Amino acid sequence: TKLESYYQGYWNGDVATINPSTLRYYLAQSINRVLYLKSKIKLVSGMKVLDIGAGSGMFLDALNHEGFDIDYIAIEPDLIQSSILLKKNKVQKVFSKIEHLDKGLKFDLIILSHVLEHVRQPNIFIKKIISMLQPCGVLYVEVPNQDHLFKKDLEPHILFFNQSSLKVLLSRFGNILNIECFGKTPKEEIPTFS
């Protein structure tokens, strides 16, 4: 499909770019994600982590930066980023689609950072991902908060979330530890009809 083709070059296109200055920015973001997770759950070395939409593996780099030695598998459709991921020491495997993942694999932590807003069928997607968690595993989801209210370029975002809609979606599949909104909350726009 056109969308799959788009994602194969996502990180080297008009939306996202990897270069020395953006790498520092993405690493700082990822370290903040790890520190946030560390404050909410028990992160330990040896965890099995699945990073969906991994880019060049900044989340792995952040875990390593914070001293965690983990078993890391990535899903990344961007072919250039996949080749970068495969060159990293701690990367066990990289897949272009979740359907290519070895059946029966279970993870302690699954990362969905800025992925869910790109998914056509979020209920089916989340159900599949939840089935890949260990019994006490954690799914970390990060999405833009109502970005349709303040961005002209919505990239190929198919869905738009706020705290309530994300809670409704995720509560169908298990216990929610926490849903937080960071930064300024965009004002709700009320459509007017003539």
Phi and psi in degrees as GROMACS dihedral restraints (atoms count N, CA, C in turn):
[ dihedral_restraints ]
;  ai    aj    ak    al  type     phi  dphi    fc
    3     4     5     6     1   -63.6    20    10
    4     5     6     7     1   -38.1    20    10
    6     7     8     9     1   -65.9    20    10
    7     8     9    10     1   -43.2    20    10
    9    10    11    12     1   -62.0    20    10
   10    11    12    13     1   -40.3    20    10
   12    13    14    15     1   -62.6    20    10
   13    14    15    16     1   -41.3    20    10
   15    16    17    18     1   -59.0    20    10
   16    17    18    19     1   -45.4    20    10
   18    19    20    21     1   -70.4    20    10
   19    20    21    22     1   -22.2    20    10
   21    22    23    24     1   -65.5    20    10
   22    23    24    25     1   -18.5    20    10
   24    25    26    27     1  -128.5    20    10
   25    26    27    28     1    23.0    20    10
   27    28    29    30     1   -53.9    20    10
   28    29    30    31     1   -47.4    20    10
   30    31    32    33     1   -78.0    20    10
   31    32    33    34     1    -5.0    20    10
   33    34    35    36     1  -122.5    20    10
   34    35    36    37     1    29.2    20    10
   36    37    38    39     1  -118.4    20    10
   37    38    39    40     1  -154.1    20    10
   39    40    41    42     1   -76.6    20    10
   40    41    42    43     1   -23.9    20    10
   42    43    44    45     1   -86.5    20    10
   43    44    45    46     1   -50.8    20    10
   45    46    47    48     1  -131.6    20    10
   46    47    48    49     1   141.3    20    10
   48    49    50    51     1  -136.7    20    10
   49    50    51    52     1   138.1    20    10
   51    52    53    54     1  -106.0    20    10
   52    53    54    55     1   119.0    20    10
   54    55    56    57     1  -149.2    20    10
   55    56    57    58     1   175.4    20    10
   57    58    59    60     1   -54.5    20    10
   58    59    60    61     1   -40.0    20    10
   60    61    62    63     1   -75.3    20    10
   61    62    63    64     1   -38.2    20    10
   63    64    65    66     1   -72.4    20    10
   64    65    66    67     1   -29.4    20    10
   66    67    68    69     1   -59.8    20    10
   67    68    69    70     1   -43.0    20    10
   69    70    71    72     1   -61.4    20    10
   70    71    72    73     1   -42.5    20    10
   72    73    74    75     1   -63.6    20    10
   73    74    75    76     1   -48.7    20    10
   75    76    77    78     1   -64.5    20    10
   76    77    78    79     1   -36.6    20    10
   78    79    80    81     1   -66.0    20    10
   79    80    81    82     1   -43.0    20    10
   81    82    83    84     1   -60.1    20    10
   82    83    84    85     1   -43.6    20    10
   84    85    86    87     1   -59.0    20    10
   85    86    87    88     1   -45.5    20    10
   87    88    89    90     1   -67.4    20    10
   88    89    90    91     1   -37.8    20    10
   90    91    92    93     1   -62.4    20    10
   91    92    93    94     1   -40.5    20    10
   93    94    95    96     1   -62.4    20    10
   94    95    96    97     1   -38.2    20    10
   96    97    98    99     1   -62.7    20    10
   97    98    99   100     1   -45.2    20    10
   99   100   101   102     1   -62.8    20    10
  100   101   102   103     1   -44.5    20    10
  102   103   104   105     1   -63.6    20    10
  103   104   105   106     1   -37.9    20    10
  105   106   107   108     1   -63.0    20    10
  106   107   108   109     1   -49.7    20    10
  108   109   110   111     1   -59.9    20    10
  109   110   111   112     1   -40.6    20    10
  111   112   113   114     1   -59.8    20    10
  112   113   114   115     1   -32.1    20    10
  114   115   116   117     1   -78.3    20    10
  115   116   117   118     1   -14.6    20    10
  117   118   119   120     1  -109.7    20    10
  118   119   120   121     1   -32.5    20    10
  120   121   122   123     1  -135.2    20    10
  121   122   123   124     1   169.7    20    10
  123   124   125   126     1   -88.4    20    10
  124   125   126   127     1   107.5    20    10
  126   127   128   129     1   -91.8    20    10
  127   128   129   130     1   130.9    20    10
  129   130   131   132     1  -137.6    20    10
  130   131   132   133     1   152.6    20    10
  132   133   134   135     1   -62.3    20    10
  133   134   135   136     1   148.4    20    10
  135   136   137   138     1    90.9    20    10
  136   137   138   139     1    -7.4    20    10
  138   139   140   141     1   -61.4    20    10
  139   140   141   142     1   149.0    20    10
  141   142   143   144     1   -95.7    20    10
  142   143   144   145     1   117.8    20    10
  144   145   146   147     1  -119.5    20    10
  145   146   147   148     1   133.6    20    10
  147   148   149   150     1  -112.7    20    10
  148   149   150   151     1   121.8    20    10
  150   151   152   153     1  -109.4    20    10
  151   152   153   154     1   107.9    20    10
  153   154   155   156     1   -95.4    20    10
  154   155   156   157     1   123.6    20    10
  156   157   158   159     1    77.1    20    10
  157   158   159   160     1    48.7    20    10
  159   160   161   162     1   -73.6    20    10
  160   161   162   163     1   -15.7    20    10
  162   163   164   165     1    59.8    20    10
  163   164   165   166     1  -131.9    20    10
  165   166   167   168     1   -92.3    20    10
  166   167   168   169     1    11.0    20    10
  168   169   170   171     1    89.2    20    10
  169   170   171   172     1    32.9    20    10
  171   172   173   174     1   -64.1    20    10
  172   173   174   175     1   -33.0    20    10
  174   175   176   177     1   -66.0    20    10
  175   176   177   178     1   -40.4    20    10
  177   178   179   180     1   -61.3    20    10
  178   179   180   181     1   -45.5    20    10
  180   181   182   183     1   -59.7    20    10
  181   182   183   184     1   -39.5    20    10
  183   184   185   186     1   -67.8    20    10
  184   185   186   187     1   -41.6    20    10
  186   187   188   189     1   -60.8    20    10
  187   188   189   190     1   -43.5    20    10
  189   190   191   192     1   -62.8    20    10
  190   191   192   193     1   -41.9    20    10
  192   193   194   195     1   -58.6    20    10
  193   194   195   196     1   -35.9    20    10
  195   196   197   198     1   -89.7    20    10
  196   197   198   199     1     7.1    20    10
  198   199   200   201     1    90.5    20    10
  199   200   201   202     1    11.9    20    10
  201   202   203   204     1   -94.8    20    10
  202   203   204   205     1   131.5    20    10
  204   205   206   207     1  -109.0    20    10
  205   206   207   208     1   107.6    20    10
  207   208   209   210     1  -122.7    20    10
  208   209   210   211     1   164.3    20    10
  210   211   212   213     1   -89.5    20    10
  211   212   213   214     1   115.9    20    10
  213   214   215   216     1  -120.2    20    10
  214   215   216   217     1   126.5    20    10
  216   217   218   219     1  -126.0    20    10
  217   218   219   220     1   141.1    20    10
  219   220   221   222     1  -124.1    20    10
  220   221   222   223     1   150.2    20    10
  222   223   224   225     1  -114.7    20    10
  223   224   225   226     1   119.9    20    10
  225   226   227   228     1  -149.5    20    10
  226   227   228   229     1   112.6    20    10
  228   229   230   231     1   -75.8    20    10
  229   230   231   232     1   -20.0    20    10
  231   232   233   234     1   -72.1    20    10
  232   233   234   235     1   116.8    20    10
  234   235   236   237     1   -64.1    20    10
  235   236   237   238     1   -37.6    20    10
  237   238   239   240     1   -68.2    20    10
  238   239   240   241     1   -43.8    20    10
  240   241   242   243     1   -66.5    20    10
  241   242   243   244     1   -35.9    20    10
  243   244   245   246     1   -60.2    20    10
  244   245   246   247     1   -41.8    20    10
  246   247   248   249     1   -67.5    20    10
  247   248   249   250     1   -34.7    20    10
  249   250   251   252     1   -65.2    20    10
  250   251   252   253     1   -43.9    20    10
  252   253   254   255     1   -59.1    20    10
  253   254   255   256     1   -44.0    20    10
  255   256   257   258     1   -63.7    20    10
  256   257   258   259     1   -19.9    20    10
  258   259   260   261     1   -84.2    20    10
  259   260   261   262     1   -10.0    20    10
  261   262   263   264     1   -81.0    20    10
  262   263   264   265     1   142.4    20    10
  264   265   266   267     1   -58.0    20    10
  265   266   267   268     1   -44.7    20    10
  267   268   269   270     1   -85.6    20    10
  268   269   270   271     1    -4.0    20    10
  270   271   272   273     1   -79.5    20    10
  271   272   273   274     1   120.6    20    10
  273   274   275   276     1   -81.4    20    10
  274   275   276   277     1   -49.5    20    10
  276   277   278   279     1  -150.4    20    10
  277   278   279   280     1   153.9    20    10
  279   280   281   282     1  -131.1    20    10
  280   281   282   283     1   130.7    20    10
  282   283   284   285     1  -119.4    20    10
  283   284   285   286     1   149.9    20    10
  285   286   287   288     1   -84.3    20    10
  286   287   288   289     1   -23.8    20    10
  288   289   290   291     1  -139.2    20    10
  289   290   291   292     1   152.1    20    10
  291   292   293   294     1   -64.2    20    10
  292   293   294   295     1   -29.1    20    10
  294   295   296   297     1   -65.6    20    10
  295   296   297   298     1   -20.4    20    10
  297   298   299   300     1   -85.6    20    10
  298   299   300   301     1    -8.3    20    10
  300   301   302   303     1   -63.9    20    10
  301   302   303   304     1   142.9    20    10
  303   304   305   306     1   -58.1    20    10
  304   305   306   307     1   128.6    20    10
  306   307   308   309     1   -66.3    20    10
  307   308   309   310     1   143.8    20    10
  309   310   311   312     1    89.1    20    10
  310   311   312   313     1    -7.3    20    10
  312   313   314   315     1   -67.1    20    10
  313   314   315   316     1   138.0    20    10
  315   316   317   318     1  -125.1    20    10
  316   317   318   319     1   145.0    20    10
  318   319   320   321     1  -125.9    20    10
  319   320   321   322     1   149.7    20    10
  321   322   323   324     1   -81.4    20    10
  322   323   324   325     1   -29.7    20    10
  324   325   326   327     1  -146.0    20    10
  325   326   327   328     1   130.1    20    10
  327   328   329   330     1  -120.7    20    10
  328   329   330   331     1   129.9    20    10
  330   331   332   333     1  -105.3    20    10
  331   332   333   334     1   126.1    20    10
  333   334   335   336     1  -124.6    20    10
  334   335   336   337     1    83.7    20    10
  336   337   338   339     1  -103.4    20    10
  337   338   339   340     1   110.6    20    10
  339   340   341   342     1    58.6    20    10
  340   341   342   343     1    48.2    20    10
  342   343   344   345     1  -121.3    20    10
  343   344   345   346     1   -44.5    20    10
  345   346   347   348     1   -58.9    20    10
  346   347   348   349     1   -30.0    20    10
  348   349   350   351     1   -71.8    20    10
  349   350   351   352     1    -8.2    20    10
  351   352   353   354     1  -102.1    20    10
  352   353   354   355     1    -0.7    20    10
  354   355   356   357     1   -94.6    20    10
  355   356   357   358     1   131.8    20    10
  357   358   359   360     1   -69.0    20    10
  358   359   360   361     1   -42.0    20    10
  360   361   362   363     1  -125.5    20    10
  361   362   363   364     1    83.0    20    10
  363   364   365   366     1   -62.5    20    10
  364   365   366   367     1   -33.9    20    10
  366   367   368   369     1   -63.3    20    10
  367   368   369   370     1   -46.7    20    10
  369   370   371   372     1   -65.6    20    10
  370   371   372   373     1   -42.2    20    10
  372   373   374   375     1   -62.2    20    10
  373   374   375   376     1   -49.9    20    10
  375   376   377   378     1   -64.0    20    10
  376   377   378   379     1   -42.0    20    10
  378   379   380   381     1   -58.8    20    10
  379   380   381   382     1   -43.6    20    10
  381   382   383   384     1   -62.9    20    10
  382   383   384   385     1   -44.1    20    10
  384   385   386   387     1   -66.8    20    10
  385   386   387   388     1   -42.8    20    10
  387   388   389   390     1   -59.1    20    10
  388   389   390   391     1   -36.1    20    10
  390   391   392   393     1   -66.5    20    10
  391   392   393   394     1   -16.8    20    10
  393   394   395   396     1   -93.7    20    10
  394   395   396   397     1     2.4    20    10
  396   397   398   399     1   -87.7    20    10
  397   398   399   400     1   144.9    20    10
  399   400   401   402     1   -61.4    20    10
  400   401   402   403     1   162.0    20    10
  402   403   404   405     1   -50.6    20    10
  403   404   405   406     1   -37.2    20    10
  405   406   407   408     1  -109.3    20    10
  406   407   408   409     1    25.1    20    10
  408   409   410   411     1   -72.1    20    10
  409   410   411   412     1   164.3    20    10
  411   412   413   414     1  -125.0    20    10
  412   413   414   415     1   135.0    20    10
  414   415   416   417     1  -104.9    20    10
  415   416   417   418     1   121.1    20    10
  417   418   419   420     1  -103.0    20    10
  418   419   420   421     1   121.9    20    10
  420   421   422   423     1  -120.4    20    10
  421   422   423   424     1   130.0    20    10
  423   424   425   426     1  -130.1    20    10
  424   425   426   427     1   125.5    20    10
  426   427   428   429     1  -134.0    20    10
  427   428   429   430     1   155.6    20    10
  429   430   431   432     1   -65.3    20    10
  430   431   432   433     1   145.1    20    10
  432   433   434   435     1   -93.8    20    10
  433   434   435   436     1   103.6    20    10
  435   436   437   438     1    53.0    20    10
  436   437   438   439     1    43.8    20    10
  438   439   440   441     1   -64.7    20    10
  439   440   441   442     1   -15.6    20    10
  441   442   443   444     1   -66.1    20    10
  442   443   444   445     1   -16.2    20    10
  444   445   446   447     1   -83.0    20    10
  445   446   447   448     1   -17.5    20    10
  447   448   449   450     1  -137.7    20    10
  448   449   450   451     1     1.5    20    10
  450   451   452   453     1  -113.4    20    10
  451   452   453   454     1   135.1    20    10
  453   454   455   456     1   -76.9    20    10
  454   455   456   457     1   -43.5    20    10
  456   457   458   459     1   -94.8    20    10
  457   458   459   460     1   109.9    20    10
  459   460   461   462     1   -94.0    20    10
  460   461   462   463     1    13.3    20    10
  462   463   464   465     1    50.6    20    10
  463   464   465   466     1  -155.1    20    10
  465   466   467   468     1   -94.8    20    10
  466   467   468   469     1    47.6    20    10
  468   469   470   471     1   -72.4    20    10
  469   470   471   472     1   124.9    20    10
  471   472   473   474     1   -93.6    20    10
  472   473   474   475     1   -30.9    20    10
  474   475   476   477     1  -125.2    20    10
  475   476   477   478     1   154.2    20    10
  477   478   479   480     1  -130.2    20    10
  478   479   480   481     1   131.6    20    10
  480   481   482   483     1  -118.0    20    10
  481   482   483   484     1   154.5    20    10
  483   484   485   486     1  -128.7    20    10
  484   485   486   487     1  -178.7    20    10
  486   487   488   489     1   -59.1    20    10
  487   488   489   490     1   -41.6    20    10
  489   490   491   492     1   -66.0    20    10
  490   491   492   493     1   -47.2    20    10
  492   493   494   495     1   -67.7    20    10
  493   494   495   496     1   -35.1    20    10
  495   496   497   498     1   -66.2    20    10
  496   497   498   499     1   -41.1    20    10
  498   499   500   501     1   -63.1    20    10
  499   500   501   502     1   -43.2    20    10
  501   502   503   504     1   -60.5    20    10
  502   503   504   505     1   -46.5    20    10
  504   505   506   507     1   -61.8    20    10
  505   506   507   508     1   -52.2    20    10
  507   508   509   510     1   -73.0    20    10
  508   509   510   511     1   -29.6    20    10
  510   511   512   513     1   -67.9    20    10
  511   512   513   514     1   -15.1    20    10
  513   514   515   516     1   -70.0    20    10
  514   515   516   517     1   -17.7    20    10
  516   517   518   519     1  -118.7    20    10
  517   518   519   520     1    -1.1    20    10
  519   520   521   522     1   159.8    20    10
  520   521   522   523     1  -174.1    20    10
  522   523   524   525     1   -74.8    20    10
  523   524   525   526     1   138.7    20    10
  525   526   527   528     1  -101.2    20    10
  526   527   528   529     1   121.5    20    10
  528   529   530   531     1   -73.7    20    10
  529   530   531   532     1   -42.5    20    10
  531   532   533   534     1  -168.4    20    10
  532   533   534   535     1   140.5    20    10
  534   535   536   537     1  -129.6    20    10
  535   536   537   538     1   120.2    20    10
  537   538   539   540     1  -126.0    20    10
  538   539   540   541     1   154.6    20    10
  540   541   542   543     1  -117.6    20    10
  541   542   543   544     1   128.3    20    10
  543   544   545   546     1  -110.8    20    10
  544   545   546   547     1   148.9    20    10
  546   547   548   549     1    80.8    20    10
  547   548   549   550     1  -171.3    20    10
  549   550   551   552     1   -74.4    20    10
  550   551   552   553     1   137.3    20    10
  552   553   554   555     1   -84.8    20    10
  553   554   555   556     1   124.6    20    10
  555   556   557   558     1   -64.5    20    10
  556   557   558   559     1   145.5    20    10
  558   559   560   561     1   -71.7    20    10
  559   560   561   562     1   140.0    20    10
  561   562   563   564     1   -68.0    20    10
  562   563   564   565     1   132.1    20    10
  564   565   566   567     1   -94.8    20    10
  565   566   567   568     1   130.0    20    10
  567   568   569   570     1   -98.7    20    10
  568   569   570   571     1   117.4    20    10
  570   571   572   573     1   -66.1    20    10
  571   572   573   574     1   143.6    20    10
  573   574   575   576     1  -111.5    20    10
  574   575   576   577     1   139.4    20    10
  576   577   578   579     1  -116.6    20    10
  577   578   579   580     1   136.4    20    10
